[in-house]
Amino acid sequence: MSDSALFQLVLSEIWLTNFQYGPEEWIWKCLHYGRRFPFRSQYYFLGLIADLHFLKYF
C-alpha cells in the first residue's frame, strides 16, 4: 500500500469520526434538496468520549 493511500485511510477515519459527510458531498446534498443538513456527525461527542477512554490506557 502506498503512503498516500495509507494517509487517505487515516485522514478519512478521522474526518468521518467528526463529520457525517465529506465537504463536497454535503454541498451537493444541500443544493439537491434545497435545504441545509447538519454537517457534524450525530455521534461526534460519543467519539470524543470513546477517544478519552482509549487514551487513558496510554
MISEKOL-230312 format. One record per residue (C-alpha): residue number from 1; residue in three letters; x, z, y. Coordinates in nm, 2 decimals. Each point is the difference from the previous one (the first is absolute). Layout:
! MISEKOL-230312
<atom><vexpa>NUM</vexpa><lumse>ALA</lumse><px>X</px><pz>Z</pz><py>Y</py></atom>
...
This chain:
! MISEKOL-230312
<atom><vexpa>1</vexpa><lumse>MET</lumse><px>0.00</px><pz>0.00</pz><py>0.00</py></atom>
<atom><vexpa>2</vexpa><lumse>SER</lumse><px>0.14</px><pz>-0.09</pz><py>0.34</py></atom>
<atom><vexpa>3</vexpa><lumse>ASP</lumse><px>0.06</px><pz>0.25</pz><py>0.27</py></atom>
<atom><vexpa>4</vexpa><lumse>SER</lumse><px>-0.27</px><pz>-0.16</pz><py>0.22</py></atom>
<atom><vexpa>5</vexpa><lumse>ALA</lumse><px>-0.26</px><pz>0.03</pz><py>-0.27</py></atom>
<atom><vexpa>6</vexpa><lumse>LEU</lumse><px>0.09</px><pz>0.36</pz><py>-0.06</py></atom>
<atom><vexpa>7</vexpa><lumse>PHE</lumse><px>-0.02</px><pz>0.07</pz><py>0.37</py></atom>
<atom><vexpa>8</vexpa><lumse>GLN</lumse><px>-0.35</px><pz>-0.16</pz><py>0.02</py></atom>
<atom><vexpa>9</vexpa><lumse>LEU</lumse><px>-0.12</px><pz>0.21</pz><py>-0.29</py></atom>
<atom><vexpa>10</vexpa><lumse>VAL</lumse><px>0.12</px><pz>0.32</pz><py>0.16</py></atom>
<atom><vexpa>11</vexpa><lumse>LEU</lumse><px>-0.14</px><pz>-0.10</pz><py>0.34</py></atom>
<atom><vexpa>12</vexpa><lumse>SER</lumse><px>-0.34</px><pz>-0.10</pz><py>-0.13</py></atom>
<atom><vexpa>13</vexpa><lumse>GLU</lumse><px>-0.03</px><pz>0.32</pz><py>-0.19</py></atom>
<atom><vexpa>14</vexpa><lumse>ILE</lumse><px>0.07</px><pz>0.20</pz><py>0.32</py></atom>
<atom><vexpa>15</vexpa><lumse>TRP</lumse><px>-0.24</px><pz>-0.22</pz><py>0.20</py></atom>
<atom><vexpa>16</vexpa><lumse>LEU</lumse><px>-0.29</px><pz>0.01</pz><py>-0.24</py></atom>
<atom><vexpa>17</vexpa><lumse>THR</lumse><px>0.03</px><pz>0.38</pz><py>-0.03</py></atom>
<atom><vexpa>18</vexpa><lumse>ASN</lumse><px>-0.07</px><pz>0.02</pz><py>0.37</py></atom>
<atom><vexpa>19</vexpa><lumse>PHE</lumse><px>-0.22</px><pz>-0.31</pz><py>0.07</py></atom>
<atom><vexpa>20</vexpa><lumse>GLN</lumse><px>-0.29</px><pz>-0.16</pz><py>-0.18</py></atom>
<atom><vexpa>21</vexpa><lumse>TYR</lumse><px>0.09</px><pz>-0.36</pz><py>0.09</py></atom>
<atom><vexpa>22</vexpa><lumse>GLY</lumse><px>0.30</px><pz>-0.20</pz><py>0.11</py></atom>
<atom><vexpa>23</vexpa><lumse>PRO</lumse><px>0.00</px><pz>-0.09</pz><py>0.37</py></atom>
<atom><vexpa>24</vexpa><lumse>GLU</lumse><px>-0.09</px><pz>-0.36</pz><py>-0.04</py></atom>
<atom><vexpa>25</vexpa><lumse>GLU</lumse><px>-0.27</px><pz>0.08</pz><py>-0.26</py></atom>
<atom><vexpa>26</vexpa><lumse>TRP</lumse><px>-0.15</px><pz>0.25</pz><py>0.23</py></atom>
<atom><vexpa>27</vexpa><lumse>ILE</lumse><px>-0.02</px><pz>-0.24</pz><py>0.29</py></atom>
<atom><vexpa>28</vexpa><lumse>TRP</lumse><px>-0.14</px><pz>-0.28</pz><py>-0.22</py></atom>
<atom><vexpa>29</vexpa><lumse>LYS</lumse><px>-0.27</px><pz>0.24</pz><py>-0.14</py></atom>
<atom><vexpa>30</vexpa><lumse>CYS</lumse><px>-0.10</px><pz>0.12</pz><py>0.35</py></atom>
<atom><vexpa>31</vexpa><lumse>LEU</lumse><px>-0.03</px><pz>-0.35</pz><py>0.13</py></atom>
<atom><vexpa>32</vexpa><lumse>HIS</lumse><px>-0.19</px><pz>-0.12</pz><py>-0.30</py></atom>
<atom><vexpa>33</vexpa><lumse>TYR</lumse><px>-0.26</px><pz>0.28</pz><py>0.00</py></atom>
<atom><vexpa>34</vexpa><lumse>GLY</lumse><px>-0.01</px><pz>0.03</pz><py>0.38</py></atom>
<atom><vexpa>35</vexpa><lumse>ARG</lumse><px>0.06</px><pz>0.38</pz><py>0.01</py></atom>
<atom><vexpa>36</vexpa><lumse>ARG</lumse><px>0.29</px><pz>0.24</pz><py>-0.01</py></atom>
<atom><vexpa>37</vexpa><lumse>PHE</lumse><px>0.09</px><pz>0.16</pz><py>-0.33</py></atom>
<atom><vexpa>38</vexpa><lumse>PRO</lumse><px>0.20</px><pz>0.32</pz><py>-0.04</py></atom>
<atom><vexpa>39</vexpa><lumse>PHE</lumse><px>0.37</px><pz>-0.07</pz><py>-0.02</py></atom>
<atom><vexpa>40</vexpa><lumse>ARG</lumse><px>0.13</px><pz>0.32</pz><py>-0.16</py></atom>
<atom><vexpa>41</vexpa><lumse>SER</lumse><px>-0.07</px><pz>0.07</pz><py>-0.36</py></atom>
<atom><vexpa>42</vexpa><lumse>GLN</lumse><px>-0.26</px><pz>0.26</pz><py>-0.08</py></atom>
<atom><vexpa>43</vexpa><lumse>TYR</lumse><px>0.26</px><pz>0.15</pz><py>-0.23</py></atom>
<atom><vexpa>44</vexpa><lumse>TYR</lumse><px>0.27</px><pz>0.03</pz><py>0.27</py></atom>
<atom><vexpa>45</vexpa><lumse>PHE</lumse><px>-0.02</px><pz>0.37</pz><py>0.04</py></atom>
<atom><vexpa>46</vexpa><lumse>LEU</lumse><px>-0.02</px><pz>0.05</pz><py>-0.38</py></atom>
<atom><vexpa>47</vexpa><lumse>GLY</lumse><px>0.32</px><pz>-0.20</pz><py>-0.02</py></atom>
<atom><vexpa>48</vexpa><lumse>LEU</lumse><px>0.17</px><pz>0.23</pz><py>0.25</py></atom>
<atom><vexpa>49</vexpa><lumse>ILE</lumse><px>-0.10</px><pz>0.30</pz><py>-0.20</py></atom>
<atom><vexpa>50</vexpa><lumse>ALA</lumse><px>0.13</px><pz>-0.15</pz><py>-0.32</py></atom>
<atom><vexpa>51</vexpa><lumse>ASP</lumse><px>0.33</px><pz>-0.09</pz><py>0.17</py></atom>
<atom><vexpa>52</vexpa><lumse>LEU</lumse><px>0.04</px><pz>0.36</pz><py>0.11</py></atom>
<atom><vexpa>53</vexpa><lumse>HIS</lumse><px>-0.06</px><pz>0.13</pz><py>-0.35</py></atom>
<atom><vexpa>54</vexpa><lumse>PHE</lumse><px>0.25</px><pz>-0.25</pz><py>-0.14</py></atom>
<atom><vexpa>55</vexpa><lumse>LEU</lumse><px>0.27</px><pz>0.09</pz><py>0.25</py></atom>
<atom><vexpa>56</vexpa><lumse>LYS</lumse><px>-0.01</px><pz>0.37</pz><py>-0.07</py></atom>
<atom><vexpa>57</vexpa><lumse>TYR</lumse><px>0.16</px><pz>-0.07</pz><py>-0.34</py></atom>
<atom><vexpa>58</vexpa><lumse>PHE</lumse><px>0.32</px><pz>-0.13</pz><py>0.17</py></atom>
